[in-house]
């Protein structure tokens, strides 16, 4: 991959002002939520799933970094493609665990576990991976906008 292609990978796609504001609002809400979700995980990054978990410590670390670090990255629009991919992977595992392994419902009307939140975050990760962070982002300041 050439240096020009690598730079254009990080450059946000141009959007209208309204779309950029909407992406900013979405990034802030989802980013702050992920900071909260990742806070407990980043405290014990290799063992947040508990001693009975069969998830290797390295994968727990990746999830902690993607949620906590990805929350900040989304909020600021920083390295958005990279962190969106990381969160997409993390939410894919979360959807699989809730839907396939635990057989949780899409929405639990009794207030228990469901796979709806993970699937919504998965969709946001896809959206930000494809559309980018918008004009109001550190990615645009650091890398310019895609022509």
C-alpha positions in Angstrom: 0.0 0.0 0.0 1.5 3.3 -1.0 1.9 6.2 1.4 -0.9 8.2 -0.5 -3.3 5.3 -0.2 -2.5 4.8 3.5 -3.1 8.5 4.1 -6.4 8.5 2.2 -7.5 5.5 4.3 -7.4 7.7 7.4 -9.0 10.7 5.7 -12.7 11.1 6.4 -15.2 11.0 3.6 -16.8 14.4 2.9 -20.4 14.8 4.2 -22.8 17.7 4.4 -22.6 19.9 7.6 -25.8 18.3 8.8 -24.5 14.7 8.4 -21.3 15.7 10.1 -23.2 17.0 13.1 -25.3 13.9 13.2 -22.2 11.7 13.1 -20.7 13.8 15.9 -23.8 13.3 18.1 -23.8 9.6 17.4 -20.0 9.3 18.1 -20.3 11.3 21.4 -23.3 9.2 22.7 -21.8 5.8 21.7 -18.3 6.8 22.6 -19.3 7.9 26.2 -21.3 4.7 26.6 -18.3 2.6 25.6 -16.0 4.5 28.0 -18.4 3.5 30.8 -18.7 -0.1 29.5 -14.9 -0.4 29.2 -14.0 1.3 32.5 -14.4 -1.8 34.6 -12.7 -3.9 32.0 -9.7 -1.7 31.7 -9.2 -1.9 35.5 -8.4 -5.7 35.2 -7.8 -6.0 31.4 -6.6 -9.6 31.5 -9.2 -11.0 33.9 -12.4 -8.9 33.7 -14.5 -11.9 32.7 -13.8 -13.7 35.9 -11.8 -16.8 36.9 -14.4 -19.2 35.5 -14.2 -17.6 32.0 -12.7 -19.6 29.1 -11.8 -16.4 27.3 -8.0 -16.0 27.1 -6.6 -13.0 28.9 -5.2 -11.6 25.6 -8.7 -11.4 24.1 -10.1 -9.9 27.3 -7.3 -7.2 26.9 -8.3 -6.6 23.3 -12.0 -6.1 24.3 -11.0 -3.8 27.2 -8.9 -1.7 24.8 -11.5 -1.6 22.1 -14.3 -0.6 24.5 -12.4 1.9 26.7 -10.0 3.3 24.1 -12.6 3.0 21.3 -15.0 5.1 23.4 -12.5 7.9 23.5 -11.6 7.4 19.9 -15.2 7.6 18.7 -15.9 10.6 20.9 -13.0 12.6 19.4 -13.2 11.1 15.9 -9.6 9.7 16.3 -8.4 6.8 14.2 -12.1 6.0 13.6 -11.6 3.2 11.1 -9.2 1.3 13.3 -11.3 1.6 16.5 -14.6 1.0 14.6 -13.1 -2.3 13.3 -12.0 -3.2 16.8 -15.4 -2.5 18.3 -17.1 -4.3 15.4 -15.1 -7.4 16.3 -15.8 -7.0 20.0 -19.5 -6.6 19.4 -19.6 -9.5 17.0 -18.4 -11.7 19.8 -20.9 -10.1 22.2 -23.8 -10.7 19.8 -22.6 -14.3 19.3 -22.3 -14.9 23.1 -25.8 -13.6 23.9 -27.6 -14.9 20.8 -26.0 -18.2 20.1 -24.3 -19.4 23.3 -26.7 -18.0 26.0 -29.8 -18.0 23.8 -30.8 -14.6 25.1 -33.8 -13.0 23.3 -33.4 -9.9 21.1 -35.3 -7.9 23.7 -36.0 -9.3 27.2 -39.4 -7.9 28.3 -38.6 -9.1 31.9 -35.5 -6.9 32.1 -32.9 -9.6 31.8 -30.1 -10.0 29.3 -30.6 -9.6 25.6 -28.5 -9.2 22.5 -30.1 -6.0 21.4 -27.5 -3.6 22.9 -24.6 -5.5 21.4 -26.3 -5.6 18.0 -27.1 -1.8 18.1 -23.4 -1.1 18.9 -22.4 -3.5 16.1 -24.6 -1.4 13.7 -23.0 1.8 14.9 -19.5 0.3 14.4 -20.5 -0.7 10.8 -21.8 2.8 10.1 -18.7 4.6 11.4 -16.4 2.2 9.6 -18.2 2.9 6.3 -19.1 6.6 6.7 -16.2 7.7 8.8 -16.3 10.3 11.6 -17.5 13.2 9.6 -16.0 16.7 9.3 -16.0 17.5 13.0 -13.2 15.1 14.0 -9.6 14.7 14.9 -9.2 12.5 11.8 -10.1 15.4 9.6 -7.8 17.8 11.4 -4.8 15.3 11.4 -5.3 13.7 7.9 -7.4 16.2 6.0 -10.5 15.2 4.1 -10.8 12.7 1.2 -11.0 14.3 -2.2 
